[in-house]
Amino acid sequence: MINTATVANIQPATRDATLSVTREQGLELWRQMVLIRRFEERAEQAYTEGKIGGFMHLYIGEEAIAVGALAGLNPDDDVVTHYRDHGYALARDLAPNALMAELYGKATGVCKGKGGSMHFADPRKHFWGGYAIVGGHIPLAVGLAFAAQYQNQPRVAVAIFGDGATNIGMFHESLNMAKVWNVPLIILVENNQYGMGTAVQRASAVPDMITKALAYNIPAIQVDGNDVLAMREVMLNAAQNARRGEGPQFIEAHTYRWRGHSMGDPQRYRSKDEVEKMKTRDPIARFENRLLEYARATQDDFARGRAEVERVAAEAIEFAETSPFPDPAELYTDVFAPEVTNG
């Protein structure tokens, strides 16, 4: 029987959570969400123009999760995420110019143009990258959490992935090990209703991802992932619990991606009406309304903020397009291989 005492229903942010944000904090959270969306819209345009190749998975519609979650962490907490990683990189304050250049495969990219869309990373920011193998990064996050515990450091590690990754073996192995060792790990599942083109109810034996956490006696909570303050609140609480030795914590954030799984997705598995209906829960518009309601911002603030974000996004595109491609010799650098000598 499920221990329902540890399960919370999907919850919106409380009035207190709204009132607790200052004008400066509120506008910064809003700006980050707007920057993520505009950055991706410009990247989407560049992709359709053939300036960006490979795979690209957009985060549009899910911005509140990345911004709210990372706002609840310390700068030295370790973050490992999936291949839909642009939003997390920007929320972690990686430079937009370097991120766009990485999409373009340029030498000035955050990974020297070698990683592309799915592999943003910056160890200096404790942002350990996006991973292309579904769920393959979850054991790495357990290792990072164990390292913090072993070294007696007050850090937590966060593993971020979608609902589809909860059905693979590494998810279950990792949760079991994390609980056995009681490491300071936060599992953040973005339930955007689809794993690639498969609806959750067609792929998971249980509709709620938190049920899978309870199998390992890990405290779990569901939250409205389109509410940036609710996300910040649950992450703050989860991080606090993990830091004081209460072991792994599990967050299931409900959201919806507006774009397809990737740029090549024809989206035949869902209707246009469904997408348009879900767009009415736009996390940016909702937060704007709340900032206005509590007199934390004005329409002039939003206009100035959007103009600034537009400038940053345009600058990132120009930087990427004018940057050089990597020298072919870079193929032989940053490669994990033993040195081979003759004789």
C-alpha positions in Angstrom: 0.0 0.0 0.0 1.2 3.5 -0.9 2.2 5.6 2.1 -0.1 8.6 1.1 1.1 10.6 4.1 4.2 11.5 2.1 2.3 12.5 -1.0 1.1 16.0 -1.7 -1.4 16.9 -4.4 -0.4 19.2 -7.2 -0.3 22.5 -5.6 -0.2 26.1 -6.8 2.0 28.7 -5.1 0.4 30.1 -2.0 -0.4 33.8 -1.5 2.5 33.9 1.0 4.9 32.7 -1.7 3.7 35.4 -4.0 4.1 38.1 -1.3 7.5 36.9 -0.3 9.1 37.9 -3.6 10.5 41.4 -3.9 10.2 43.6 -6.9 13.8 42.9 -7.9 13.5 39.2 -7.3 10.2 38.9 -9.2 11.5 40.8 -12.2 14.7 38.7 -12.3 12.7 35.5 -12.3 10.5 36.9 -15.1 13.5 38.1 -17.1 15.1 34.7 -17.0 12.0 33.0 -18.3 11.6 35.5 -21.1 15.3 35.2 -22.0 14.9 31.4 -22.3 11.9 31.7 -24.5 13.4 34.4 -26.8 16.8 32.6 -27.0 15.0 29.4 -28.1 12.8 31.2 -30.6 15.9 32.7 -32.2 17.6 29.3 -32.1 14.5 27.7 -33.7 14.6 30.3 -36.5 18.4 29.7 -37.1 17.8 25.9 -37.2 15.1 26.3 -39.9 17.5 28.4 -41.9 20.1 25.6 -41.8 22.5 27.5 -39.6 22.2 25.0 -36.8 22.5 21.2 -37.4 21.9 18.0 -35.6 19.2 17.5 -33.0 17.6 20.3 -31.0 15.0 20.0 -28.3 13.2 23.2 -27.3 12.0 24.0 -23.8 9.4 26.6 -24.8 6.4 26.4 -22.4 8.4 24.8 -19.5 10.5 27.8 -18.5 9.1 28.1 -15.0 10.6 24.8 -13.9 14.2 25.6 -14.8 14.1 29.2 -13.4 12.2 28.3 -10.3 14.1 25.2 -9.5 17.6 26.7 -9.9 16.5 29.8 -7.9 16.0 27.4 -5.0 19.6 26.1 -5.1 23.0 27.5 -4.1 25.5 28.4 -6.8 27.8 25.4 -5.9 25.0 22.8 -5.9 25.6 20.3 -8.7 23.1 20.2 -11.6 22.9 17.4 -14.2 20.2 17.5 -16.8 18.8 15.9 -19.9 19.2 16.9 -23.5 16.4 19.6 -23.3 19.0 21.7 -21.5 19.0 25.2 -22.9 16.7 26.6 -20.2 18.8 25.2 -17.4 22.0 26.5 -18.9 20.6 30.0 -19.1 19.0 29.8 -15.6 22.4 28.7 -14.3 23.8 32.0 -15.8 25.9 30.5 -18.6 26.6 33.2 -21.1 24.0 33.4 -23.9 26.7 34.2 -26.5 28.7 31.1 -25.7 25.5 29.0 -25.6 24.3 30.2 -29.0 27.8 29.7 -30.5 27.7 26.1 -29.2 24.5 25.6 -31.1 26.2 26.8 -34.2 29.2 24.5 -33.6 31.6 27.4 -33.2 34.9 27.4 -31.4 33.6 30.1 -29.0 30.9 27.9 -27.8 30.6 26.8 -24.2 32.0 23.4 -25.1 34.2 24.7 -28.0 31.5 23.7 -30.5 32.0 20.0 -29.8 28.8 19.4 -27.7 26.1 21.1 -29.6 22.5 21.5 -28.4 22.3 18.4 -26.2 25.6 18.8 -24.3 25.8 22.2 -22.7 28.1 22.1 -19.7 30.2 24.4 -17.5 32.0 22.8 -14.5 32.8 26.3 -13.2 29.1 26.8 -12.7 28.6 23.2 -11.3 26.5 22.6 -14.4 27.6 19.2 -15.5 25.8 19.1 -18.7 22.9 17.8 -20.8 23.0 14.1 -21.6 21.7 12.6 -24.8 21.1 9.1 -23.4 17.7 9.0 -21.7 18.3 8.5 -17.9 22.0 7.9 -18.4 22.9 10.9 -16.2 20.9 9.8 -13.2 23.7 7.5 -11.8 26.1 10.4 -12.3 24.0 12.7 -10.1 24.0 10.0 -7.4 27.8 10.0 -7.6 28.0 13.7 -7.3 25.7 13.6 -4.2 27.8 10.8 -2.7 30.9 12.9 -3.3 29.4 15.8 -1.4 28.4 13.5 1.4 31.8 11.8 1.5 33.7 15.1 1.6 31.3 16.5 4.2 30.4 19.4 1.8 27.0 21.1 2.2 26.1 20.7 -1.5 23.2 18.9 -3.0 23.1 17.3 -6.5 20.1 17.6 -8.7 19.1 15.1 -11.4 16.6 16.5 -14.0 14.8 14.4 -16.5 11.4 13.8 -18.1 8.6 11.4 -17.3 9.8 8.9 -19.9 13.1 8.3 -18.1 11.2 6.9 -15.0 10.6 3.7 -16.9 14.2 2.7 -17.4 16.4 0.6 -15.3 18.9 3.2 -14.4 16.2 5.3 -12.8 15.2 2.5 -10.4 18.8 1.4 -9.7 19.8 5.0 -8.9 16.9 5.8 -6.6 17.5 2.6 -4.7 21.2 3.3 -4.3 20.6 6.9 -3.4 18.3 5.9 -0.6 20.5 3.1 0.7 23.4 5.6 1.0 21.0 8.4 2.0 22.8 10.9 -0.2 21.8 14.6 -0.7 20.2 14.0 -4.1 17.1 15.8 -5.5 15.3 14.1 -8.3 13.3 16.5 -10.5 11.0 14.9 -13.0 9.5 17.2 -15.6 6.2 15.5 -16.4 5.3 17.3 -19.7 2.8 14.6 -20.5 4.8 12.9 -23.3 7.9 10.8 -23.6 8.9 11.7 -27.2 5.6 10.9 -28.9 4.1 8.6 -26.3 1.6 9.9 -23.8 2.4 9.1 -20.1 -0.7 6.9 -19.7 0.4 4.7 -22.6 3.9 4.1 -21.2 3.7 4.1 -17.4 1.9 1.6 -15.3 1.2 4.3 -12.8 -0.1 7.8 -13.7 1.9 9.7 -11.0 5.6 9.6 -11.1 5.8 10.2 -7.3 4.5 6.7 -6.8 7.7 5.3 -8.2 9.7 7.3 -5.6 7.6 5.9 -2.7 8.7 2.4 -3.7 12.1 3.5 -2.4 10.8 5.3 0.7 11.8 8.7 -0.8 9.7 11.7 0.1 7.9 12.9 -3.0 5.8 15.9 -3.9 3.9 17.0 -7.0 3.9 20.7 -8.0 2.5 22.9 -10.7 5.6 23.3 -13.0 4.1 26.3 -14.7 4.3 28.3 -11.4 7.8 29.7 -11.0 7.3 30.5 -7.3 5.8 27.1 -6.5 8.9 25.6 -8.1 11.2 27.8 -6.1 9.4 26.9 -2.9 9.5 23.1 -3.3 13.1 23.2 -4.4 14.1 25.3 -1.4 12.4 22.8 0.9 13.9 19.8 -0.9 17.4 21.2 -0.8 17.0 22.1 2.9 15.9 18.6 3.8 18.7 17.0 1.7 21.4 19.3 3.3 20.4 18.3 6.8 20.9 14.6 6.1 17.4 13.5 5.3 18.5 11.8 2.1 17.1 12.0 -1.4 14.0 14.1 -2.3 11.7 13.7 -5.2 9.8 16.4 -7.1 7.4 15.8 -9.9 6.6 19.0 -11.8 3.6 19.0 -14.2 4.0 21.1 -17.3 3.6 20.9 -21.1 6.0 21.5 -24.0 4.6 23.7 -26.7 7.0 22.4 -29.4 7.5 18.9 -30.6 10.0 16.5 -29.0 12.6 17.8 -31.3 12.8 20.1 -34.4 12.0 17.1 -36.7 8.8 16.1 -34.8 5.6 16.2 -36.9 3.5 15.9 -33.7 0.9 13.5 -35.1 0.4 12.1 -31.6 -1.5 15.2 -30.3 -4.0 17.7 -31.7 -3.5 21.4 -32.3 -6.5 22.1 -30.1 -4.7 20.3 -27.2 -1.6 22.4 -27.7 -3.5 25.7 -27.9 -5.5 24.8 -24.8 -2.3 24.1 -22.8 -0.8 27.4 -24.0 -3.4 29.2 -21.8 -1.3 28.1 -18.9 1.7 30.0 -20.2 4.1 30.3 -17.2 5.3 33.7 -18.3 1.9 35.3 -18.7 0.7 33.8 -15.4 3.7 35.3 -13.5 3.3 38.7 -15.2 -0.3 38.8 -14.0 0.8 38.0 -10.4 3.5 40.6 -10.4 1.0 43.2 -11.6 -1.6 42.0 -9.1 0.8 42.5 -6.2 2.3 45.7 -7.6 5.7 44.2 -8.0 6.0 45.3 -11.6 4.4 47.5 -14.3 3.8 47.1 -18.0 6.6 49.6 -18.5 8.9 47.2 -16.6 7.9 44.4 -18.9 8.4 46.5 -22.1 11.9 47.5 -21.0 12.7 43.9 -20.0 11.6 42.5 -23.3 13.6 45.1 -25.2 16.7 44.1 -23.2 16.1 40.4 -23.8 15.7 41.0 -27.5 19.0 42.8 -27.5 20.8 39.9 -25.7 19.3 37.3 -28.0 20.2 39.3 -31.1 23.7 39.8 -29.8 24.0 36.0 -29.2 23.0 35.3 -32.8 25.5 37.8 -34.2 28.3 36.5 -31.9 27.6 32.9 -33.1 27.4 33.8 -36.8 30.7 35.8 -36.7 32.6 33.3 -34.6 35.1 30.8 -36.3 34.6 27.1 -36.6 36.9 25.0 -34.5 40.3 24.1 -36.0 40.4 20.5 -37.2 43.2 19.8 -34.7 40.6 20.2 -32.0 39.4 16.7 -32.9 42.4 15.5 -30.9 42.0 17.7 -27.8 39.8 17.0 -24.7 39.7 13.3 -25.6 40.0 10.7 -22.9 42.6 8.3 -24.2 46.1 7.2 -23.0 49.1 8.7 -24.7 50.7 6.3 -27.2 54.4 6.4 -27.8 56.5 4.5 -30.4 59.0 2.0 -29.2 
